């Protein structure tokens, strides 16, 4: 039968374990951001202020640690998306979230590269990614209902734009959104009056630039307005006769009265 002392001891042990795990994950985040995937578990233990055995007890392999780091980052962004759903302005909330994703992702580039090139995502990260996509979709729909975001934008579109923006952001300071990335985000906004936009209304309407019967209209002489009939050879005539051509010449060279 358990005694109160043994129960307290077990509870304290679990609390210590949770605290140590959090310390290891925080240290791993910093170490990976600075040193990339070459960082060892021993270095992570040193930064966390715990023994190497503590790290291996929570994360038996380096892959397990990297997976946990990635899941923690994705879950943090998902939590932010959930909180922003209560914001009074859905458009501002959506673009604030996009900026945070971009400016924080390049600091975790080593982990992102590993996820892309090492046969991932694994199940844990895949589940976290699914939750992230759902939360992003909720923000997107709310912003579209408000009219702040293009109605034709989809979650896969936004994710693809994130990829490009993160690549751009690698060249920018950590604390601010790079101007080219900001321009890409601006392309997601709804078109407003006075801004250059593509004319969607007539985009699918066939246009016939020719006159009825697909024939070019017969030109008229600018002097006497007589119809000019094409000769079929040489340059198209501008005047109906030499007399009108001469009148036009005199008009061009006449001196002011």
ZASE-75629 format. One record per residue (C-alpha): residue in three letters; x, y, z. Coordinates in pm, 1 decimal, always signed. Example, Ala and Ser with C-alpha at 12.3 -4.5 7.8 and 13.67 -1.06 7.14 Angstrom:
(node 'Ala'; (+1230.0; -450.0; +780.0))
(node 'Ser'; (+1367.0; -106.0; +714.0))
***
This chain:
(node 'Unk'; (+0.0; +0.0; +0.0))
(node 'Unk'; (+133.9; +339.7; -96.9))
(node 'Unk'; (+220.2; +581.4; +181.5))
(node 'Unk'; (+182.9; +963.4; +156.1))
(node 'Unk'; (+561.0; +989.9; +147.5))
(node 'Unk'; (+592.5; +754.0; -149.1))
(node 'Unk'; (+311.3; +935.6; -332.8))
(node 'Unk'; (+486.2; +1270.9; -283.9))
(node 'Unk'; (+813.1; +1117.6; -396.3))
(node 'Unk'; (+653.0; +984.8; -715.8))
(node 'Unk'; (+486.0; +1319.7; -787.5))
(node 'Unk'; (+812.2; +1504.9; -732.9))
(node 'Unk'; (+991.7; +1262.4; -961.8))
(node 'Unk'; (+740.6; +1319.6; -1239.1))
(node 'Unk'; (+764.8; +1695.6; -1197.4))
(node 'Unk'; (+1144.0; +1674.3; -1215.1))
(node 'Unk'; (+1118.5; +1459.7; -1526.8))
(node 'Unk'; (+887.6; +1711.8; -1698.1))
(node 'Unk'; (+1115.2; +1998.7; -1602.1))
(node 'Unk'; (+1427.2; +1819.6; -1728.1))
(node 'Unk'; (+1255.5; +1730.9; -2055.4))
(node 'Unk'; (+1157.4; +2095.6; -2106.5))
(node 'Unk'; (+1515.9; +2205.7; -2031.4))
(node 'Unk'; (+1653.6; +1958.2; -2283.9))
(node 'Unk'; (+1410.5; +2067.8; -2556.7))
(node 'Unk'; (+1486.3; +2436.6; -2498.8))
(node 'Unk'; (+1860.1; +2367.8; -2511.3))
(node 'Unk'; (+1819.0; +2158.5; -2826.0))
(node 'Unk'; (+1629.8; +2440.8; -2996.8))
(node 'Unk'; (+1913.2; +2684.0; -2927.3))
(node 'Unk'; (+2188.1; +2438.1; -3015.0))
(node 'Unk'; (+2029.9; +2340.2; -3345.9))
(node 'Unk'; (+1969.7; +2702.8; -3441.3))
(node 'Unk'; (+2336.7; +2781.6; -3381.7))
(node 'Unk'; (+2519.0; +2465.1; -3480.8))
(node 'Unk'; (+2284.8; +2274.0; -3709.0))
(node 'Unk'; (+2243.0; +1898.3; -3713.7))
(node 'Unk'; (+2605.3; +1836.8; -3615.6))
(node 'Unk'; (+2525.0; +1923.8; -3252.5))
(node 'Unk'; (+2570.4; +1621.5; -3026.5))
(node 'Unk'; (+2344.0; +1503.1; -2746.9))
(node 'Unk'; (+2629.7; +1564.5; -2505.1))
(node 'Unk'; (+2636.2; +1931.9; -2609.5))
(node 'Unk'; (+2260.3; +1953.1; -2562.2))
(node 'Unk'; (+2299.2; +1805.4; -2212.1))
(node 'Unk'; (+2569.1; +2059.2; -2127.7))
(node 'Unk'; (+2352.5; +2350.4; -2240.2))
(node 'Unk'; (+2052.7; +2214.6; -2049.4))
(node 'Unk'; (+2255.1; +2173.2; -1730.0))
(node 'Unk'; (+2167.0; +1804.0; -1695.3))
(node 'Unk'; (+2359.4; +1481.2; -1727.2))
(node 'Unk'; (+2391.0; +1296.9; -2056.4))
(node 'Unk'; (+2196.0; +1009.6; -1900.8))
(node 'Unk'; (+1898.5; +1241.2; -1849.0))
(node 'Unk'; (+1896.1; +1333.7; -2217.7))
(node 'Unk'; (+1915.3; +969.0; -2327.7))
(node 'Unk'; (+1643.5; +872.0; -2082.9))
(node 'Unk'; (+1398.1; +1110.9; -2250.2))
(node 'Unk'; (+1536.6; +1083.7; -2604.8))
(node 'Unk'; (+1715.5; +751.7; -2673.1))
(node 'Unk'; (+1834.2; +871.6; -3015.9))
(node 'Unk'; (+1917.0; +1200.4; -3177.2))
(node 'Unk'; (+1634.3; +1145.5; -3423.5))
(node 'Unk'; (+1388.2; +1118.9; -3134.8))
(node 'Unk'; (+1513.4; +1451.1; -2998.8))
(node 'Unk'; (+1488.0; +1621.6; -3337.8))
(node 'Unk'; (+1135.2; +1490.8; -3381.9))
(node 'Unk'; (+1035.0; +1628.0; -3042.5))
(node 'Unk'; (+1191.7; +1965.8; -3124.0))
(node 'Unk'; (+997.6; +1987.2; -3448.6))
(node 'Unk'; (+672.2; +1879.1; -3283.6))
(node 'Unk'; (+716.3; +2138.6; -3010.3))
(node 'Unk'; (+770.9; +2414.1; -3266.2))
(node 'Unk'; (+468.4; +2313.6; -3474.2))
(node 'Unk'; (+248.4; +2286.1; -3166.1))
(node 'Unk'; (+360.7; +2633.2; -3053.5))
(node 'Unk'; (+251.7; +2782.9; -3385.3))
(node 'Unk'; (-74.6; +2590.0; -3373.0))
(node 'Unk'; (-144.1; +2729.2; -3026.2))
(node 'Unk'; (-75.5; +3080.8; -3154.8))
(node 'Unk'; (-321.0; +3025.8; -3441.2))
(node 'Unk'; (-588.4; +2913.4; -3195.5))
(node 'Unk'; (-538.3; +3223.5; -2981.6))
(node 'Unk'; (-552.6; +3453.7; -3284.2))
(node 'Unk'; (-895.0; +3320.9; -3381.2))
(node 'Unk'; (-1035.2; +3536.3; -3099.6))
(node 'Unk'; (-871.2; +3852.3; -3239.2))
(node 'Unk'; (-1115.6; +4133.5; -3333.7))
(node 'Unk'; (-966.1; +4172.4; -3683.3))
(node 'Unk'; (-932.3; +3837.0; -3869.7))
(node 'Unk'; (-724.1; +3992.5; -4147.9))
(node 'Unk'; (-467.8; +4137.1; -3910.1))
(node 'Unk'; (-462.0; +3807.7; -3720.5))
(node 'Unk'; (-398.6; +3604.6; -4036.1))
(node 'Unk'; (-111.5; +3819.0; -4161.4))
(node 'Unk'; (+42.2; +3843.2; -3813.4))
(node 'Unk'; (+43.3; +3465.8; -3797.6))
(node 'Unk'; (+202.2; +3437.8; -4143.1))
(node 'Unk'; (+477.5; +3678.4; -4042.4))
(node 'Unk'; (+548.5; +3480.6; -3724.8))
(node 'Unk'; (+570.6; +3151.5; -3916.7))
(node 'Unk'; (+819.0; +3301.8; -4161.6))
(node 'Unk'; (+1040.7; +3487.4; -3915.5))
(node 'Unk'; (+1062.0; +3193.4; -3675.0))
(node 'Unk'; (+1107.6; +2913.8; -3929.9))
(node 'Unk'; (+1445.3; +3012.9; -4066.9))
(node 'Unk'; (+1590.3; +3002.1; -3715.5))
(node 'Unk'; (+1505.5; +2632.0; -3717.1))
(node 'Unk'; (+1638.1; +2567.9; -4067.2))
(node 'Unk'; (+1852.3; +2272.6; -3965.7))
(node 'Unk'; (+1549.9; +2085.5; -3836.8))
(node 'Unk'; (+1342.6; +2187.7; -4140.2))
(node 'Unk'; (+1612.9; +2056.0; -4374.3))
(node 'Unk'; (+1629.1; +1729.2; -4184.1))
(node 'Unk'; (+1253.0; +1687.1; -4208.4))
(node 'Unk'; (+1267.7; +1744.2; -4584.8))
(node 'Unk'; (+1562.8; +1518.2; -4658.5))
(node 'Unk'; (+1545.3; +1227.9; -4414.6))
(node 'Unk'; (+1228.8; +1045.8; -4511.5))
(node 'Unk'; (+1000.4; +1241.9; -4282.0))
(node 'Unk'; (+744.4; +1330.9; -4165.5))
(node 'Unk'; (+718.6; +1061.3; -3903.6))
(node 'Unk'; (+388.8; +992.6; -3732.4))
(node 'Unk'; (+435.0; +1231.3; -3438.7))
(node 'Unk'; (+529.0; +1524.4; -3659.8))
(node 'Unk'; (+266.4; +1429.6; -3918.2))
(node 'Unk'; (-6.8; +1454.6; -3654.6))
(node 'Unk'; (+127.1; +1790.4; -3535.8))
(node 'Unk'; (+135.5; +1909.7; -3897.3))
(node 'Unk'; (-227.2; +1808.9; -3949.9))
(node 'Unk'; (-330.8; +2014.1; -3646.1))
(node 'Unk'; (-128.5; +2309.0; -3777.0))
(node 'Unk'; (-293.8; +2289.9; -4120.8))
(node 'Unk'; (-639.5; +2287.2; -3962.8))
(node 'Unk'; (-561.5; +2590.9; -3745.8))
(node 'Unk'; (-412.3; +2777.0; -4042.8))
(node 'Unk'; (-721.1; +2695.2; -4248.1))
(node 'Unk'; (-947.1; +2840.6; -3979.2))
(node 'Unk'; (-753.1; +3169.0; -3979.4))
(node 'Unk'; (-758.8; +3179.1; -4359.0))
(node 'Unk'; (-1135.9; +3124.3; -4384.1))
(node 'Unk'; (-1207.5; +3393.1; -4123.0))
(node 'Unk'; (-986.8; +3644.1; -4307.7))
(node 'Unk'; (-1151.5; +3558.4; -4640.4))
(node 'Unk'; (-1498.8; +3607.7; -4492.6))
(node 'Unk'; (-1389.4; +3950.6; -4377.8))
(node 'Unk'; (-1265.6; +4026.8; -4730.4))
(node 'Unk'; (-905.2; +4081.9; -4621.6))
(node 'Unk'; (-759.6; +3785.1; -4811.2))
(node 'Unk'; (-806.7; +3669.7; -5169.5))
(node 'Unk'; (-1104.9; +3438.2; -5201.2))
(node 'Unk'; (-917.2; +3196.1; -5429.9))
(node 'Unk'; (-633.9; +3134.8; -5183.0))
(node 'Unk'; (-606.4; +2783.4; -5035.4))
(node 'Unk'; (-406.9; +2632.8; -4749.1))
(node 'Unk'; (-167.8; +2456.1; -4993.0))
(node 'Unk'; (-113.3; +2794.6; -5161.5))
(node 'Unk'; (-23.5; +2953.6; -4828.4))
(node 'Unk'; (+211.6; +2668.7; -4736.0))
(node 'Unk'; (+389.8; +2698.7; -5071.9))
(node 'Unk'; (+430.1; +3074.1; -5019.3))
(node 'Unk'; (+568.2; +3004.8; -4670.8))
(node 'Unk'; (+839.9; +2788.4; -4828.0))
(node 'Unk'; (+952.7; +3069.0; -5057.3))
(node 'Unk'; (+934.3; +3333.3; -4786.2))
(node 'Unk'; (+1140.9; +3125.0; -4543.1))
(node 'Unk'; (+1413.3; +3090.9; -4807.4))
(node 'Unk'; (+1409.7; +3469.3; -4851.6))
(node 'Unk'; (+1409.1; +3529.6; -4477.4))
(node 'Unk'; (+1742.4; +3351.7; -4433.4))
(node 'Unk'; (+1909.3; +3666.6; -4567.3))
(node 'Unk'; (+1728.6; +3901.1; -4326.2))
(node 'Unk'; (+1782.5; +3990.5; -3958.8))
(node 'Unk'; (+1605.6; +3761.5; -3713.3))
(node 'Unk'; (+1379.3; +4029.0; -3569.7))
(node 'Unk'; (+1213.0; +4167.8; -3883.0))
(node 'Unk'; (+1028.4; +4043.5; -4189.2))
(node 'Unk'; (+1232.2; +4081.0; -4509.1))
(node 'Unk'; (+1081.7; +4323.9; -4759.3))
(node 'Unk'; (+1056.5; +4065.9; -5043.3))
(node 'Unk'; (+875.0; +3829.9; -4805.5))
(node 'Unk'; (+640.3; +4112.5; -4706.9))
(node 'Unk'; (+565.9; +4174.3; -5074.6))
(node 'Unk'; (+474.5; +3808.2; -5116.7))
(node 'Unk'; (+239.6; +3826.9; -4819.6))
(node 'Unk'; (+84.9; +4141.5; -4967.3))
(node 'Unk'; (-2.4; +3942.3; -5279.9))
(node 'Unk'; (-240.5; +3736.1; -5065.9))
(node 'Unk'; (-452.9; +4039.1; -4982.5))
(node 'Unk'; (-782.7; +4109.2; -5153.0))
(node 'Unk'; (-767.7; +4361.5; -5434.6))
(node 'Unk'; (-892.1; +4704.0; -5338.8))
(node 'Unk'; (-1014.0; +4992.6; -5559.2))
(node 'Unk'; (-730.6; +5203.0; -5690.4))
(node 'Unk'; (-478.0; +4921.0; -5682.4))
(node 'Unk'; (-353.6; +4756.2; -6003.5))
(node 'Unk'; (-537.7; +4429.5; -6037.9))
(node 'Unk'; (-598.5; +4160.9; -6292.2))
(node 'Unk'; (-937.5; +4201.0; -6459.0))
(node 'Unk'; (-1100.0; +3879.7; -6340.2))
(node 'Unk'; (-1443.9; +3977.0; -6463.4))
(node 'Unk'; (-1353.3; +3939.6; -6830.9))
(node 'Unk'; (-1082.8; +3680.6; -6786.7))
(node 'Unk'; (-1292.8; +3394.5; -6926.3))
(node 'Unk'; (-1486.3; +3592.3; -7187.4))
(node 'Unk'; (-1378.3; +3517.9; -7545.8))
(node 'Unk'; (-1284.0; +3832.7; -7731.8))
(node 'Unk'; (-1319.4; +3886.9; -8105.6))
(node 'Unk'; (-1097.9; +4175.2; -8211.3))
(node 'Unk'; (-1208.1; +4162.5; -8574.7))
(node 'Unk'; (-1507.3; +4328.6; -8740.6))
(node 'Unk'; (-1817.6; +4124.7; -8828.1))
(node 'Unk'; (-1733.5; +3863.4; -9082.8))
(node 'Unk'; (-1369.6; +3854.7; -8963.3))
(node 'Unk'; (-1283.9; +4127.4; -9215.5))
(node 'Unk'; (-1068.0; +4434.3; -9150.8))
(node 'Unk'; (-1277.7; +4754.9; -9183.6))
(node 'Unk'; (-1211.6; +4946.9; -9508.5))
(node 'Unk'; (-1007.1; +5260.7; -9426.5))
(node 'Unk'; (-1112.4; +5609.0; -9540.2))
(node 'Unk'; (-907.6; +5893.4; -9683.7))
(node 'Unk'; (-832.5; +6151.9; -9410.9))
(node 'Unk'; (-879.2; +6438.2; -9665.8))
(node 'Unk'; (-1205.6; +6357.4; -9841.3))
(node 'Unk'; (-1326.0; +6052.6; -9638.7))
(node 'Unk'; (-1356.7; +5843.8; -9954.2))
(node 'Unk'; (-1313.2; +5470.5; -9894.5))
(node 'Unk'; (-964.9; +5345.1; -9981.9))
(node 'Unk'; (-969.2; +5009.5; -10153.1))
(node 'Unk'; (-657.8; +4793.4; -10105.0))
(node 'Unk'; (-448.7; +4724.7; -10412.6))
(node 'Unk'; (-320.8; +4389.5; -10285.7))
(node 'Unk'; (+46.8; +4478.3; -10328.9))
(node 'Unk'; (+293.2; +4711.1; -10157.0))
(node 'Unk'; (+221.4; +4928.4; -9855.5))
(node 'Unk'; (-140.4; +5011.3; -9770.7))
(node 'Unk'; (-249.6; +5342.5; -9928.2))
(node 'Unk'; (-315.6; +5632.1; -9691.3))
(node 'Unk'; (-502.1; +5853.5; -9940.5))
(node 'Unk'; (-758.1; +5781.7; -10209.1))
(node 'Unk'; (-572.7; +5970.9; -10485.5))
(node 'Unk'; (-255.7; +6170.5; -10568.0))
(node 'Unk'; (-460.1; +6491.5; -10536.7))
(node 'Unk'; (-553.2; +6417.4; -10175.9))
(node 'Unk'; (-194.5; +6315.3; -10103.6))
(node 'Unk'; (-78.8; +6654.7; -10235.8))
(node 'Unk'; (-339.6; +6838.7; -10025.2))
(node 'Unk'; (-218.4; +6658.9; -9716.6))
(node 'Unk'; (+140.9; +6751.6; -9801.2))
(node 'Unk'; (+49.6; +7120.5; -9835.2))
(node 'Unk'; (-136.9; +7116.2; -9505.2))
(node 'Unk'; (+158.4; +6969.2; -9321.4))
(node 'Unk'; (+395.8; +7232.2; -9458.5))
(node 'Unk'; (+166.7; +7535.4; -9457.7))
(node 'Unk'; (+301.3; +7836.9; -9262.2))
(node 'Unk'; (+91.0; +7986.2; -8983.9))
(node 'Unk'; (-121.6; +8279.3; -9098.6))
***
